[in-house]
């Protein structure tokens, strides 16, 4: 497991999300308040890009743009069908002004 810098805290406002690269992994990085969450960016149902979906900050979820499957940002678990398989969730850490993710490389 290694720690990889994926963004600066100034790059993402609260309530926003974006796609980031961590080694070979394309991740969704989302910010809810002062917390940062990282998931695999590809929906497990129909391979929609989650960063093109909708951030539901009040429930800490992301909704896929294709069929409205939802995933919990904290765990990657599906919370709304048609998504039934989880996406990988990664531990994030803010150090100074940088956001890091722990990932297997």
C-alpha positions in Angstrom: 0.0 0.0 0.0 1.4 3.4 -0.9 0.3 6.9 -0.4 -0.1 9.0 -3.6 -0.8 12.7 -3.9 -3.9 13.2 -6.0 -4.8 16.9 -5.6 -4.4 20.1 -3.8 -7.1 21.1 -1.5 -7.5 24.4 -3.4 -8.4 22.4 -6.6 -11.8 21.2 -5.3 -14.5 23.3 -3.7 -16.9 21.8 -1.2 -19.7 20.0 -3.1 -17.5 19.3 -6.1 -16.0 16.2 -7.6 -13.5 15.4 -10.3 -11.5 12.6 -11.9 -7.9 12.1 -10.8 -5.2 9.6 -11.6 -3.4 7.6 -8.9 -0.8 5.3 -10.5 -2.8 3.0 -12.8 -6.1 3.9 -11.2 -8.6 6.5 -12.4 -10.5 7.7 -9.3 -13.4 9.9 -8.5 -12.4 12.5 -5.9 -15.3 14.2 -4.1 -15.4 16.8 -1.4 -18.2 17.0 1.1 -17.6 19.9 3.5 -14.0 19.5 4.6 -13.9 15.7 3.9 -12.4 14.1 0.8 -13.5 10.8 -0.6 -12.0 8.6 -3.4 -13.7 5.8 -5.3 -13.0 4.0 -8.5 -14.4 6.3 -11.1 -16.2 3.6 -13.1 -19.7 2.5 -12.2 -20.0 -1.3 -11.6 -23.4 -1.5 -13.3 -22.9 -0.1 -16.8 -19.4 1.5 -16.7 -20.6 5.1 -16.5 -18.0 7.6 -15.4 -19.0 8.6 -11.9 -17.3 12.0 -12.2 -19.8 12.9 -14.9 -22.7 12.1 -12.5 -24.1 13.9 -9.5 -22.7 14.5 -6.0 -25.4 14.1 -3.4 -23.6 15.8 -0.5 -26.5 15.6 2.0 -26.4 11.7 1.8 -22.7 11.4 1.0 -23.4 9.6 -2.3 -22.5 9.8 -5.9 -25.2 9.1 -8.6 -24.1 7.5 -11.9 -25.1 9.6 -14.9 -26.4 6.6 -16.9 -29.0 4.7 -14.9 -29.0 6.6 -11.5 -27.3 3.9 -9.5 -25.8 5.4 -6.4 -22.8 4.6 -4.3 -21.9 5.6 -0.7 -18.8 7.8 -0.9 -17.5 6.5 2.4 -17.6 2.8 1.6 -18.2 2.4 -2.1 -21.3 0.3 -1.4 -24.3 0.6 -3.8 -27.2 2.4 -2.3 -29.7 2.5 -5.2 -30.3 0.0 -8.0 -29.5 -0.9 -10.7 -26.1 -0.8 -9.1 -25.6 -3.9 -7.0 -21.8 -4.4 -6.9 -19.6 -1.9 -4.9 -16.9 0.2 -6.3 -13.5 0.3 -4.5 -13.3 3.1 -1.9 -9.9 4.4 -0.8 -8.7 6.1 2.4 -7.8 9.7 1.9 -5.7 12.0 4.0 -5.1 15.8 3.9 -1.5 16.8 4.7 -0.9 20.5 4.5 -2.7 21.6 1.4 -2.5 18.3 -0.4 -4.9 15.3 -0.7 -3.3 11.8 -0.6 -4.9 8.4 -1.2 -3.7 5.0 0.0 -3.7 2.6 -3.0 -2.1 -0.7 -4.0 0.2 -0.3 -6.9 
